[in-house]
Each structure stands twice: as structure tokens, then as C-alpha cells.
Amino acid sequence: MDKGIYCLVFENPGCVIRIGALGEISFRRGWHIYIGSALGSGGLKRLMRHISVAISHDRKPKWHVDYLLTSLFFSLDYTIHGVTDDRLECLLANILNDSGVPAFGCSDCSCPSHLLYRQGDPRQEIVSAFRKLKLEPIIKTIINPKVEGNI
């Protein structure tokens, strides 16, 4: 099974969500990039799990990102991943770092955040960051049944 790093790219209308022990967080309207790694024994199957949860909403949140994946406010629009055996997710977060949600998704590292905010679609910025890390970005568009009007 391939291993690697990935970005989950969400769009949201602006909302407040309780994120486990982090508490209530106000999210600005726009786009959020979650940066994760899939270096364990399951490899990039982790990415498939995230997509499944985003579409079905049938999991009790375990990780910070699960709260976004199960929220009706957040729409997972696409993912970008790269195949690697190297721990590059923190380097990717550093390259993309601009405006993040403090302590989100980074309890196992010293990064300030693994959830970053953008006003507009960050696709080209993420692709460029993957290429800076010498990774070929693989993009998967998500057909998500969530509709903002159902919130």
C-alpha cells in the first residue's frame, strides 16, 4: 500500500463548531486546508477513510479533522496527495502556513496548526507546495451530497 501526505480541502460558509478538547472554534467563510500524513501500515487508505466519513457522516469524531468531516457546514471539495515514505507533512504545513487554526491537528508535532485558512480556492498554491517538496500532486475531486441549504 502506498504511503504519503495529503491535503483535505474544505469550503465552508462560516460557522462555529465544537472541536473536541479544543472547544468552540469560529471558522471564517472560505476554504480550509487540512494537512495530514498516511505513513502508517494502512498508508493512503487513511485518505479514503476521510472521504468516506465526509460523504456518510456515520462516524463518531476521533481526530480533530473528523469534526469537520462530519459537519454539515464543511464540504470536502477535493483532496491532494503525494506518494512518499518521508515525513513531509510538517514541511508542507510550513510552506503553506499563513493563517491557521491554533493547535488543530498537530498534537503529535510542534507545528502551530495543520488546518490553514484561505479566502479563495487554494488548489494552485497546494500543487505548487507539493512540487517544492518534489512530490507529484494527485488531485481527487469529491462529489459530496452536502448542500449548504440543508444546514
C-alpha positions as CSV (number, residue, x, y, z in Angstrom):
1,M,0.0,0.0,0.0
2,D,1.3,3.4,-1.0
3,K,2.1,5.9,1.8
4,G,2.2,9.6,1.7
5,I,1.0,13.0,2.7
6,Y,-2.3,14.7,1.8
7,C,-4.4,17.8,2.0
8,L,-8.2,17.7,2.5
9,V,-9.6,20.9,1.1
10,F,-12.9,22.1,2.5
11,E,-15.2,25.0,1.7
12,N,-17.5,26.4,4.4
13,P,-20.0,29.3,4.8
14,G,-18.6,30.5,8.2
15,C,-19.7,28.8,11.4
16,V,-18.9,27.9,15.0
17,I,-18.1,24.2,15.7
18,R,-17.0,22.5,18.9
19,I,-13.8,20.6,18.2
20,G,-13.3,18.1,21.0
21,A,-10.9,19.3,23.7
22,L,-10.1,22.4,21.6
23,G,-13.6,23.7,22.4
24,E,-15.7,26.0,20.2
25,I,-13.9,27.4,17.2
26,S,-15.2,30.2,14.9
27,F,-14.4,29.4,11.3
28,R,-14.4,32.2,8.7
29,R,-16.2,31.8,5.5
30,G,-13.9,30.4,2.8
31,W,-11.6,27.5,2.4
32,H,-9.7,25.3,4.9
33,I,-6.8,23.0,4.2
34,Y,-6.1,20.1,6.5
35,I,-2.7,18.6,6.2
36,G,-2.1,15.0,7.2
37,S,0.1,12.0,6.8
38,A,-0.6,8.5,5.8
39,L,2.6,6.8,6.7
40,G,1.2,4.0,8.9
41,S,0.5,0.4,7.9
42,G,-2.7,1.4,6.1
43,G,-1.0,4.1,4.1
44,L,-3.2,6.2,1.9
45,K,-6.2,4.1,2.9
46,R,-6.5,6.8,5.6
47,L,-7.4,9.3,2.9
48,M,-10.1,7.0,1.7
49,R,-11.5,6.8,5.3
50,H,-11.6,10.6,5.4
51,I,-13.6,10.8,2.1
52,S,-16.0,8.1,3.3
53,V,-16.7,9.9,6.6
54,A,-17.2,13.2,4.7
55,I,-19.8,11.6,2.5
56,S,-21.6,9.4,5.0
57,H,-21.2,11.3,8.3
58,D,-21.5,7.9,10.1
59,R,-18.6,8.1,12.5
60,K,-18.2,9.5,15.9
61,P,-15.3,12.0,15.7
62,K,-12.0,10.7,16.9
63,W,-9.5,13.2,15.5
64,H,-9.8,16.9,15.1
65,V,-10.4,16.7,11.4
66,D,-13.4,14.3,12.0
67,Y,-15.4,17.2,13.4
68,L,-15.1,18.9,10.0
69,L,-15.7,15.8,8.0
70,T,-19.0,15.1,9.9
71,S,-20.1,18.8,10.0
72,L,-22.9,19.9,7.7
73,F,-21.1,23.2,7.4
74,F,-17.9,21.9,5.9
75,S,-17.9,20.5,2.4
76,L,-14.9,18.4,1.4
77,D,-14.4,19.6,-2.2
78,Y,-11.2,17.8,-3.2
79,T,-8.0,16.1,-1.9
80,I,-4.5,16.4,-3.0
81,H,-1.9,13.8,-2.0
82,G,1.6,12.7,-2.9
83,V,3.3,9.4,-2.5
84,T,6.3,9.3,-0.1
85,D,7.7,7.4,2.7
86,D,9.1,10.6,4.2
87,R,7.5,12.7,7.0
88,L,6.9,15.8,4.9
89,E,3.5,16.9,6.3
90,C,5.1,19.5,8.7
91,L,7.3,20.8,5.9
92,L,4.1,21.2,3.8
93,A,2.3,22.9,6.6
94,N,5.3,25.3,6.9
95,I,5.3,26.1,3.2
96,L,1.6,26.7,3.2
97,N,1.4,28.4,6.6
98,D,-0.3,31.7,6.6
99,S,-3.3,31.7,8.7
100,G,-4.2,28.6,10.7
101,V,-6.5,27.4,13.5
102,P,-4.1,27.1,16.5
103,A,-3.3,23.6,17.7
104,F,-5.6,21.9,15.2
105,G,-4.4,18.5,14.0
106,C,-0.9,18.9,15.3
107,S,-0.9,17.2,18.7
108,D,2.0,14.9,17.7
109,C,4.3,17.6,16.3
110,S,5.4,21.2,17.1
111,C,3.6,22.9,14.3
112,P,1.3,25.7,15.2
113,S,-1.5,24.2,13.1
114,H,-2.3,21.6,10.4
115,L,-5.6,23.4,9.5
116,L,-5.0,26.5,7.3
117,Y,-7.4,29.1,6.1
118,R,-7.7,30.8,2.7
119,Q,-10.4,33.2,1.3
120,G,-10.2,31.6,-2.1
121,D,-9.7,28.2,-3.6
122,P,-6.1,27.2,-2.7
123,R,-5.6,24.4,-5.4
124,Q,-2.8,26.0,-7.3
125,E,-1.0,27.1,-4.1
126,I,-1.1,23.5,-2.8
127,V,0.0,22.0,-6.1
128,S,3.0,24.4,-6.1
129,A,3.8,23.4,-2.5
130,F,3.8,19.7,-3.3
131,R,6.1,20.3,-6.2
132,K,8.5,22.3,-4.0
133,L,8.7,19.1,-1.9
134,K,9.5,17.1,-5.1
135,L,6.1,15.3,-4.9
136,E,3.7,14.8,-7.8
137,P,0.4,16.1,-6.6
138,I,-2.6,13.8,-7.2
139,I,-5.9,15.5,-7.1
140,K,-9.2,13.8,-6.4
141,T,-12.5,15.8,-6.7
142,I,-15.2,14.8,-4.2
143,I,-18.8,14.6,-5.3
144,N,-20.3,15.5,-2.0
145,P,-24.0,15.3,-1.3
146,K,-23.9,18.1,1.3
147,V,-25.7,21.2,0.2
148,E,-25.4,24.5,2.1
149,G,-29.2,24.9,2.0
150,N,-29.6,21.8,4.2
151,I,-27.7,23.3,7.1
